[in-house]
Amino acid sequence: MHPFLADPRKLLVYELAWLVAGVGFATLLRLNDQADWVGALCFTLPLALVWSFDVLSAYYVCRSQPYRQRRWPVTLSLFGGASLLSGLVFLGAGETLNYIGGDIVRGQAFVTMPSAAWVMYFLGGSALYLLSLLAHDVLIAFETVQEAARREAESRVLARDAELQMLRTQINPHFLFNSLNSISALTGFDPAAAREMTVDLAQFFRRTLALAERERITLGEEVTLSEHFLAIEKRRFGKKLNAELRISPEAAQCLLPPMTLQPMLENAIKHGIRQVDGGGTIEVDALVRDGWLHIAVVNPVARDDTPASGHGVGLKNIRERLAVLYGQRARIAWQRSDTRFTIEINLPVDKETGA
């Protein structure tokens, strides 16, 4: 459907513009003494309305000849023939109006048009339709570009969603595998604790199901999930595992992908606390500064422990998800010293509406 016909507001503006043009044509006829004001307006305003819809048909003529498939002799013949036919329609409508005015309405023609004027009238109508064809060609080219851009954007969104879904499927199995290893370790010396940990694990997954399906959650929600995770792991490590979470109120309202902080804590336990004699404390700091959400996780490491390549699936997964969602606007980095391992994430601040 023609864009103007599909949008009532655009159609109204378009018709008003034609009526203004009709008034201008009536003024020209009056200044040339070809009609009085009543006759000129009765002649030009109906013509303007008829002609406004006639020239819209140029849209469909152009659509019938896609630019890249055109055979120019055929296209030029079609455009020329449509313009001449439209000129005849314009001429016929004008003469019919004059006949109605002369024989039915008021006993005299609305306008006085000599033969030469009717010829110019016909040629003007044909030329106007040809201009409409050229204008609609430009409009269709613009629509084609917009449609291609829209499809490209949809393809990018579908590709991003597919990649995110693939990355999400890596999170829960990876976490479940490590949690089951923890339960397995407990069964040998503390079956009761293993049973309690199994219940805690089931409750944890029940809480995460709804949040994990969302693209982003607040850091506060993520911290709550992470606290449940730490409670589960503390059943295994006991006093060897401590955590200090320092989350500013403003940072807690910021949005981030779900299961971002938990894999960082899991990495800190697996590659840090577990390897250190006597364990240690995982420190988590989150604050907002200069329009950025800054998250840092620091954990102790054993001096003689060999760093793992890439430092685990969890961190790689976080980096890839942030790259998909934020592109170059998100940064994640980690570094290791003799006694500490630090992960830092910087995200643009974004909050829920009304937060």
N, C-alpha and C positions, 0 to 999 in steps of 0.2 A: 504493500500500500504506500501511496505517496506520503512522505513525512508530514506534509501540511494537513492531509486528510486524516492522519492518525492522531493529530494533536489539535484539539479544539481551540486552544489558545493561539497557536500559530496560524490556524485557519482564519480566526477572527481578525488578527492583525493583517494577514494577507488580503482579506476581503476589504478591510477599511482602506488599505493602501490603493486598491483598485478603485474604490469609490472616490478617493481623493483625485486619482488620475482622471476619472470620469468628469469630475467637476472642472478640472483643468482643461479637458477637451471641450466641455460645454462653454467655458469662458472663451476659448479660441474661436468657436463657431459664432458666439455672440459678437465678438470684436470684429469678425469678418462680415457681419450683417447677414449671416446665413440662417439665423433663427433668433427668436426672442428667448428670454431666459427660461420660460416654461417649456417651450419646445426643445431647447437645447438640452435641458436637464432630463426631460422625458425621453430624449433620444440617447444620451450618453450613459446615464446611470444603469439602465437595464443592459445596455451593451457591455458595460464594464463588468457586470456580474456574470453574464454569459461568457465573455471572453476570459474572465479569470479562471473559469473551470476548463475552458477549451485549451489554454496554454499548459495546464497541468498534465494534459495527455502526452505532452512531449517527454515526460518522465518515463512513460511506458514504452514509447517509441525507442528511446535510448536504451532502456533495459533489454529490449528485444535484440539489440546489437551489442553484446559485450565487447569492450574495447579490444581485448587481445584476440578476439575471434572474428574481427570485422574483415570483410572483403570490401575494400573502399569503393569500388564502382557500385556495388549493391547498396552500401550505406549512404553514399551521396545521392543516389537515385531515390532512396527511401526518405531521406531528410528533405530533399527538394520537393518530392511529391506531397509529403505531409504538409510542408509549408504552403504550397499552392492550394491544397485542399482546405487548409485552415483559413487562408485568405478568402476563398469562396464562401466558407461558412460565415466569416465576418461580413462579407459583402451582402450575403443573403439575409443575415440578421438585421443589417442596417436598412435594407430596402423593405423588409417586412415591417419593421417598426414605423418607417415612413408611411407605408400603406395603411397601417392601423391608425396612425395619427390623422391621415388625410381622409379616409373613408369611414372610420368608425368613431373615433374619439372626438375630434374637434373640427372636422370638415376641411382641414388643410394639413399639409405635411409638416412634420415636426421641424425639419430642416430643408433648406434649399441646396440641392447638390447637383451641379452641372455634370455632364458626362466625364470631363477631365478630372473632376474632383472624385468621382466614384472610382476611376482608375487608380488614382493616388491612394484612395481609401483601401482598395484591394491590395495594392503593392505594400502599403504600410502594414496591413494585417499579416501578409505573408512574411515580411521581414521581421515583424515582431515574433512570430512563431519560430522562425529560424534562430533568432536570438535566444528564445526559450529553450530550444534544443541544445544550443551550445552551453547555456547556463546549467541545464540538467545534466549534461555530460560531466561538467565540473562537480556538481553535487554528487553524482553517482560515484565518481572517482574518490571523492572525500569519504563517502560511506564505505567504499571498499577498503580504504586505508584504515578507517576506524574499526571495521569488522575484523580485519586481519590483526590489528593490535589487540582487540578484545579476545580473539581466539588464542593469540600468543600468550596473553595474560592468564587465560583459563588453563592453558597447557602448563604454564609455569606453576600455577597453584596446584594442579593435579599432580605434577611431578614432585612438588614440595611435600604435599600431603602423603604421597606414596613413600617418599624417603623418610618422612617423620614416622609413619606407621612402621616401616621396617626397623628404624632405630628404637622405637618404643618396644617392639617385640623382643629386643635384646635385653631390656632392662629387667623385667620381672623374672625371666628364666635365670639370668645371671645372679640376681639377688637371692632367688629361691635356692639355687645351687649352693651358694655360700652359707645360707641359713641352715640348710639341711646338713651341711658339713659340721656346722656348730652343734646342731642337735645330736648328730652322730657321735661327736666327741664327748658330749655329756652323758650319753647312755652308758658308757663304760664305767663311770665312777659316781654318777648322780642321776639315776633314772627318774626320780621325782622331778628334778630340775628340768630334765629333758622333756617330760610330759608338760610341765608348765610352760616351757619355751615353745612347744608345739602349739599350745592354745594361744599364747601371745602372738605367734606368727600368723595363725589363722585370723585373729582379730585385726592384726596389722594389714593383711591383704584385703580384708573386708573394708577397712577404712580407705585404702588406696584406690579401690576399683573405680569409684566415682570421680576422684580427682585426677587419676591417671588418664582418663579419656578426654579431659579438657586440655586445650592447647596451652593455657597458662593459668597459674594459680597465684595467690599472694604468697610472699615470703613467709608470712605468719603461718599460713596453712602448711607450707613446706617444713617449717621448723617443728610444728606439732607432729607431723609424720616422722621427722627425724628423731624426735625425742622418744617416740615409740620404738623406733629402730635401735636407738642406744640402750633403751631398757631391755630389749631382747638380747643384745650383745653383752650387756653387763651381767646377765645370768651366766654367761660362759666365762667371762674374764674376771668377774668380781671386782675387788679393790684395785686390780691392775688397770682398769679402765675408768678414767674420769673425763668429764667434758665440761667446758665453760662456754656457754652460748651468750654472747653479748650482741643483742639485736636492738637497734634503735627503733622507737615507735614509728618513725617515718619510713624506715627501711622495711618494716613488717608489712606495710601497706602496698609495697611495690610488687609488680607482677613479674613472673619468670616461669619458664617451662617446668612442669611437675617433674619430680625425681631428679632435681639438679643438686641439691645439697646432700641428699642421702648417699648417692654414689661417692661423693667426696669424703664423707665420714667413713663409708665402707672401705675406701682406699686407705684412709688414715689408720684404720684398725688392722687391715690385712698386711699392709706394707710398713706399718710403723709400730703401733702398740704391741702387736703379736711378736715382733722381733726384738723388742727391747726388754731386757731383764728388769723386772719390777714395774713394767708398764709406764704409764705417764698420762698426761692430760692433753686432750684435743681442744684447741682454742678456736672458736668461731666468732668472727667479728663481721657485722654488717652495718653499714651506714650510708647515708645519701650525702653526696657532695658535688656541687657544680653540675647538677642535672644528671648525675650518674649514680647508679647503685653499685657500691663496692662490697664484695664479699671475700673474706680471707679465711682459709682453714689452715691451721698450723698444727703439726703433730711431731712428736719426737721420733727419731730413727736410730737404729743401732749403728755405731761407728764402723763396724766391720761388715755390715750388710751390703751386698752388691745390689745397686739399683736395678729394678726391673725395666726392661725396654718398654718405653711408652707409658710405663707405670699403670698398666691395667686397662681392661676393657671399659670400665666405668668412666674414666677420664676421657678416653677417646670418644666415647658415646656423647658425653657432655659437649665436647668441642664440636663434634659434627652437628648436633642438634642446634647449638647456638649459631653455627655458620648458616644452617638452613633458614632459621627463623629471623636472624638479625643481619646476616651478611657481615660486612666490615664494621658494623656498629657495635659488635660485641667482641670482647677480648678475654681470653683465658690464658693464663701462664702459670707454670709451676717451676720451682727451683729447689735444689737440695743442698744443704750444707752438711758438715760432719754429724750434726746432732738434730737437725730440724728439716722438715719438708714442708714447703709452703705452696698453697694453691690460691691464686687470686683470680676473681672474675669481676669484670666491669660491664655493666649493662646500662643502656639508656633508661632513665626513669620513666615508668609507665604505671599508672594506677587505674583501678576500676572507676567507672563514672560515678561521681558522687562521693568518692573516697576522700 
